[in-house]
Structure formats: structure tokens, C-alpha cells
Amino acid sequence: MSTKAVFYHAGCPVCVEAEQALAQSLDPARFDVEVVHLGEAGARLSEAEQAGVKSVPALVLGGQVFHINHGADLAALK
């Protein structure tokens, strides 16, 4: 059974670099990763906020938020 993981980003260079590193790091047999580009899927901003995301790039894994580096505050995407 794979663990659900959601990677939120805004398409900035920091976010793209984190997405590439994430793709190389997480075993697809263990993790079901969904990538959400909040610049293109603005309707999902509230979902990210409810999950506890404060800035992007961020990975929500098993209900826990991991903020990776700092590309942009979620508030700046509204």
C-alpha cells in the first residue's frame, strides 16, 4: 500500500528544483505523489492552507507538512 503525498509548488525556480529532487528521492512503489502547481490550480489554495502549508515548495506526507527551502509564501499566491 502506498502513502499519499502531495507536493505543492508555484512554478518558481526553487519549486522546480525541489520537484526534480523529490522525483528522484521518493520511491513510486511506496509513495503516491500528486504534484499541484498552485499558480495553475489556484482553486486548490484553500486545500493547501487547510493541510498546513505556509509556503511553497511544500510536501504533505501522511498529513504532515514539510516546507522545502522557501520559494513563496502562500499568501502571495492569492
N, C-alpha and C positions, 0 to 999 in steps of 0.2 A: 504494500500500500504506500503510495507516495504522499508526501506532505505538500499542502498547498502553500505557494509562495507568490506574493505579488510585489513586483518591482515597479515603483512609481518614479517617473522622471519627467523632465520638461524639455528634453532635447538639446540642452546646453552641452558644451564640450566635456564638462565634468561628468554629466549624466551619461553621455555616450561612452566615455571611458569606463565608468563604473559598470554599465551594462555589458560591455565586452568582457571585463574581468569576471563578472558574475556568470556569464555564459560559459566561461572556461572553468569555473570553480564548482558549480553545483551539478551533481550527478543527476541526469534526467531520469534515471531509474528510481531515485529516491525523492526527487522534488518535481512537482508540477508547477512550473514557473509561468506566470502571466505577466507580461510587460505592459504597463499602462503609461502612455505618453500623455501627460496632463495638458500639454499645450494643444493637443488634438482631441482629447477626450475630457474637455472641461466639465462635463456633466458628472464626472467621477471625482471631482474635488472634494465634495462632502463625504464621500466614501473614504477617501484618504484621510481626511480630518478625523472622522469617527474611529478610524483604525489607530489614530495617534500620531500620524505623520505631521511633522512640523516644518520640514524642509526636504527638498529633493536633491540628489537621489536618495531613495529610502527603500528598504526591503522589509516587507511584513511577512514574517515566517512563523507559522504556528501561533498567530495572534500577538507576537512580539515585534516591535518596530526597531529596525537597525538603520540609523541615519549614517549614510556613507558620504564622507567629505562634506562639502556644502556648495551646492550649485545655486539654489534659490529658495527663499522662504515660500511656503505655501501661500501666504497672504499676497505675495507679489504676482501670483498666477491668477488671481481673481479679477 
